[in-house]
Amino acid sequence: MMMSDNTKDRAARSSKKRGSISSLSNHEFWRKEIHGRTKDSTSTVSYMDEPSQRDDVSRLTVQMENTYQLGPPKHFPAIIVNHILKDVLTSYLQVEEYEPELCRQMTKTISEVIKARVKDLMIPRYKLIVIVHIGQLNRQSILIGNRCLWDPKNDTFSSYVFRNSSLFALANVYAVYLE
């Protein structure tokens, strides 16, 4: 079907007002017969001569995709944590005598205090595991073993052993990096 010149002029004027270019030429404007219905097809491309302020604002507020951090921005300060372990164990156990029930409660208290003090360092994305052992010092030997599955580049631990005349204490802090 052919368009009249008057129809082409109206379509061109309306497209200029809206800021779009229509591919409304004789060979591109056509009718399709689909299941007995007639359908007109026109393609349109929008454009803009001058960017407006609103477009600049929308460009500034574009949200980026997540960036996945594969390593810690700041490594776990094992030396500082060793000083915390020494300070806490010495202050709680310096004058204590070994009593099984008291030491059982002290392990819980000391581990919570150590965890709170290490968390105060605000080291991001590390999971902390604090283990405290207290035993009687009576000329015996003891082996304490812990096993962990971790990344040796990012994960680490701090350990300190305290002794007085009647007891020993071992405190370990494991820092496991969470991706």
C-alpha positions as CSV (number, residue, x, y, z in Angstrom):
1,M,0.0,0.0,0.0
2,M,1.3,3.5,-0.9
3,M,1.1,6.5,1.5
4,S,0.1,9.9,0.3
5,D,2.6,12.8,0.5
6,N,0.3,14.5,3.0
7,T,0.5,11.5,5.4
8,K,4.3,11.3,5.1
9,D,4.6,15.1,5.9
10,R,2.4,14.7,9.0
11,A,4.3,11.7,10.2
12,A,7.6,13.5,9.6
13,R,6.4,16.6,11.5
14,S,5.2,14.6,14.5
15,S,8.4,12.6,14.7
16,K,10.5,15.9,14.7
17,K,8.4,17.3,17.5
18,R,8.9,14.1,19.7
19,G,12.6,13.8,19.0
20,S,12.5,10.6,17.1
21,I,13.3,9.5,13.6
22,S,10.9,7.2,12.0
23,S,11.9,4.9,9.2
24,L,8.6,5.6,7.5
25,S,9.5,5.3,3.9
26,N,7.5,3.7,1.1
27,H,9.4,0.4,1.1
28,E,9.5,0.1,4.9
29,F,5.8,0.8,5.7
30,W,3.9,-2.4,5.0
31,R,0.9,-4.4,6.0
32,K,1.0,-7.9,7.2
33,E,-1.8,-10.4,7.1
34,I,-1.7,-12.6,10.2
35,H,-4.6,-15.0,10.7
36,G,-7.1,-12.7,8.9
37,R,-6.0,-9.5,10.7
38,T,-4.2,-6.6,9.2
39,K,-1.2,-5.2,11.1
40,D,0.8,-2.0,10.4
41,S,4.5,-2.1,11.2
42,T,6.7,0.9,11.8
43,S,10.1,1.1,13.5
44,T,11.2,4.2,15.4
45,V,14.6,5.3,16.9
46,S,14.6,7.9,19.6
47,Y,17.4,10.5,19.9
48,M,18.3,13.5,22.0
49,D,20.2,16.6,20.8
50,E,21.1,18.0,24.3
51,P,21.5,16.1,27.5
52,S,19.2,17.5,30.2
53,Q,20.1,17.8,33.9
54,R,17.8,14.9,34.8
55,D,19.9,12.6,32.6
56,D,23.1,13.7,34.4
57,V,21.5,12.8,37.8
58,S,20.4,9.4,36.5
59,R,24.0,8.7,35.4
60,L,25.3,9.6,38.8
61,T,22.9,7.3,40.6
62,V,23.6,4.2,38.6
63,Q,24.1,1.2,40.9
64,M,27.0,-1.0,40.1
65,E,27.0,-4.8,40.5
66,N,28.5,-6.4,43.6
67,T,32.3,-6.6,43.7
68,Y,33.5,-9.7,45.3
69,Q,36.4,-9.1,47.6
70,L,38.5,-12.3,47.6
71,G,41.0,-11.2,50.3
72,P,41.0,-9.1,53.5
73,P,41.6,-5.4,53.2
74,K,43.5,-5.6,56.4
75,H,45.2,-8.7,57.8
76,F,44.5,-10.1,61.2
77,P,46.9,-8.4,63.7
78,A,48.3,-11.6,65.5
79,I,50.9,-9.7,67.5
80,I,48.3,-7.3,69.0
81,V,46.0,-10.2,69.8
82,N,49.0,-12.0,71.6
83,H,49.3,-8.9,73.8
84,I,45.6,-9.1,74.6
85,L,45.8,-12.8,75.5
86,K,48.8,-12.1,77.8
87,D,47.1,-9.2,79.4
88,V,43.7,-11.0,80.0
89,L,45.3,-14.3,81.3
90,T,47.7,-12.5,83.6
91,S,45.1,-10.2,85.1
92,Y,42.5,-13.1,85.7
93,L,44.9,-15.8,86.8
94,Q,48.0,-14.2,88.4
95,V,47.0,-15.0,92.0
96,E,44.5,-17.9,91.5
97,E,44.9,-21.4,92.8
98,Y,43.7,-24.4,90.9
99,E,40.2,-25.4,91.8
100,P,38.4,-27.5,89.2
101,E,35.0,-25.8,89.5
102,L,36.4,-22.3,89.6
103,C,38.7,-22.9,86.7
104,R,35.7,-24.3,84.7
105,Q,33.8,-21.0,85.2
106,M,37.0,-19.0,84.5
107,T,37.5,-20.6,81.1
108,K,34.1,-19.3,80.0
109,T,34.6,-15.9,81.4
110,I,38.1,-15.5,80.1
111,S,37.1,-16.6,76.6
112,E,34.3,-14.1,76.5
113,V,36.5,-11.3,77.6
114,I,39.2,-12.2,75.0
115,K,36.6,-12.4,72.3
116,A,35.1,-9.0,73.3
117,R,38.6,-7.3,73.3
118,V,39.6,-8.8,69.9
119,K,36.2,-7.7,68.4
120,D,37.0,-4.1,69.7
121,L,39.8,-4.1,67.2
122,M,37.1,-3.9,64.5
123,I,38.8,-6.3,62.0
124,P,36.3,-6.8,59.2
125,R,35.1,-10.1,57.8
126,Y,36.9,-12.4,60.2
127,K,35.2,-15.1,62.2
128,L,36.8,-15.5,65.7
129,I,37.0,-18.7,67.6
130,V,38.4,-18.5,71.2
131,I,39.4,-21.6,73.1
132,V,40.8,-21.4,76.6
133,H,42.2,-24.4,78.6
134,I,43.0,-24.3,82.3
135,G,44.7,-27.2,84.1
136,Q,46.5,-28.1,87.2
137,L,50.3,-27.6,87.1
138,N,51.6,-30.8,88.8
139,R,54.7,-31.9,86.9
140,Q,52.8,-33.6,84.2
141,S,52.8,-33.1,80.5
142,I,49.8,-32.4,78.3
143,L,49.2,-32.3,74.6
144,I,46.4,-30.2,73.3
145,G,45.6,-30.4,69.6
146,N,43.3,-28.4,67.4
147,R,42.6,-29.0,63.7
148,C,41.2,-26.4,61.3
149,L,40.5,-26.3,57.6
150,W,41.5,-22.9,56.3
151,D,43.2,-20.8,53.8
152,P,46.8,-20.2,54.8
153,K,47.0,-16.9,53.0
154,N,44.2,-15.2,54.9
155,D,43.5,-17.3,58.1
156,T,45.7,-17.2,61.2
157,F,45.7,-17.7,64.9
158,S,47.2,-16.3,68.1
159,S,48.2,-18.4,71.1
160,Y,49.6,-17.7,74.6
161,V,50.5,-20.0,77.5
162,F,50.3,-18.7,81.1
163,R,51.7,-20.4,84.2
164,N,51.7,-19.6,87.9
165,S,52.6,-21.8,90.8
166,S,49.5,-24.1,90.7
167,L,47.9,-23.8,87.2
168,F,48.5,-23.3,83.6
169,A,46.3,-21.7,80.9
170,L,46.4,-21.9,77.2
171,A,44.4,-19.4,75.1
172,N,44.0,-19.7,71.4
173,V,42.3,-17.3,69.0
174,Y,41.6,-18.5,65.5
175,A,40.7,-15.9,62.9
176,V,39.0,-17.4,59.8
177,Y,38.4,-15.0,56.9
178,L,34.8,-15.0,55.5
179,E,34.5,-14.3,51.8
